[in-house]
Amino acid sequence: MRPDHVTILVGSLDRSMPYYDALLPLLGFKKRKPHIWTDGEGFFLQFQEARAGTSSYERYGAGMNHVGFGAPNPQAVEDVRRGMADAGFETPEIQHLKGATALFLKDPDGIRFEVTHYPPGVDVVG
C-alpha cells in the first residue's frame, strides 16, 4: 500500500489557497477541483478550512511536523524557491545539509513543506 491523499486543514481557505496555487504547480501537481490537487499518479492533496475555535499548527506539537518532497536535482530546489519568491511569498535561503540541498517553506498557518535534493548515498530521513 502507498499513501493516496493528505488533507490539510487551514485557518482560512481565502488566505491559504493563493500560497498553494503558487507552490503546488512548482512541485508537479495539477488542480483537479477547487482545493484538490493531484500529482497525476494517484496521490491527492485536499485543503479544507479548520473548525473555528481550534488551535493552530505547532511545529513541535503532536501531529504532522512537515511534508517533504524530493527534487530531482539542486536546480529544481532553486526553481521552487524562485517561483515562490516571484509569486510574492517569503522564501528562506536554501540550506546544504549533509550533502542535501534543502528548502523549508511555511504556509500562512506555519505548516512546513520541505523540498530537497538528496544525492546518491544521502539518506532521505534519519
DRENTOR-263786 format. One record per residue (C-alpha): x, y, z. Coordinates in steps of 0.001 Angstrom, whole numbers, plus 500000, padded with zeros to 6 digits. Each point is the difference from the previous one (the first is absolute). Example, Ala and Ser with C-alpha at 12.3 -4.5 7.8 and 13.67 -1.06 7.14 Angstrom:
BEGIN
      xx      yy      zz
  512300  495500  507800
  501370  503440  499340
# end
This chain:
BEGIN
      xx      yy      zz
  500000  500000  500000
  501031  503570  499411
  498573  503327  501148
  497225  501289  497736
  499071  503325  501597
  500714  502533  502712
  497404  502458  501280
  501427  503263  501288
  497846  502179  502239
  500709  503713  499655
  498822  502957  502041
  498524  501723  496944
  499645  498650  496470
  499947  503583  498695
  503352  500722  501660
  501702  496648  499334
  498944  499007  496491
  501999  502710  498191
  503085  498504  501678
  499174  496465  498880
  498919  501183  496548
  503574  501301  499611
  501857  497115  501680
  498294  496857  498747
  500546  500481  496240
  503711  500500  500790
  499930  496545  501627
  498303  498373  497002
  496415  500009  501300
  496952  500885  497923
  496770  501485  501340
  497228  497407  499709
  497210  502060  501612
  499921  502978  502315
  502188  499106  502999
  501025  496566  498589
  503317  499392  498243
  501502  496806  498544
  503428  498844  498924
  498336  498080  497139
  501161  496695  501441
  497230  499370  502506
  501091  502297  502830
  497823  502941  501034
  500323  503021  502276
  496698  501331  501308
  499590  503291  501850
  497177  500737  502414
  499364  502767  502473
  500639  499124  503645
  497117  500250  502438
  499678  503314  501786
  501437  499991  503496
  502569  497274  499358
  503676  500555  500709
  502418  500718  497189
  502937  497941  498795
  502993  499738  502338
  503296  498815  498550
  500950  497758  502911
  496500  499217  501239
  498391  496604  499530
  499049  499373  496383
  501701  500425  496666
  503275  501954  500069
  500457  500617  496255
  499506  498543  496521
  503124  499293  497960
  500339  499906  496218
  503043  498543  498255
  501452  502141  497223
  501783  498382  497028
  502970  502390  500245
  501198  503112  501886
  498785  502300  497206
  496431  498782  500550
  500255  501122  503642
  501173  503432  498839
  497179  500127  497429
  497398  499451  502739
  501591  502711  502134
  500077  502445  497102
  496424  499173  498971
  498674  500668  503489
  502005  503224  500290
  498726  501132  496586
  496447  499313  501231
  500648  502369  502923
  500470  497500  502819
  502744  500042  502620
  502667  497457  499123
  502863  499072  502310
  503504  499319  498792
  500788  496550  498645
  501855  497834  502515
  502723  497444  499362
  499659  497162  502500
  502309  496974  499952
  500217  500186  496200
  496303  500691  499406
  498637  503245  498543
  496903  501015  501981
  497337  502685  500049
  497593  500275  502945
  496842  501991  499246
  497109  500990  502287
  496412  500565  498948
  497932  502851  501526
  499114  497754  502978
  503633  498970  500571
  499652  496502  498500
  503427  499043  498691
  500860  498593  496591
  503460  498728  499150
  501377  499756  496467
  503337  498176  499970
  502397  498417  497556
  501775  496988  501500
  503056  498912  498024
  500809  496281  499829
  501075  498676  503385
  498200  502672  502040
  497102  498645  502073
  496593  501653  499602
  499265  499789  503740
  502006  499128  503043
# end
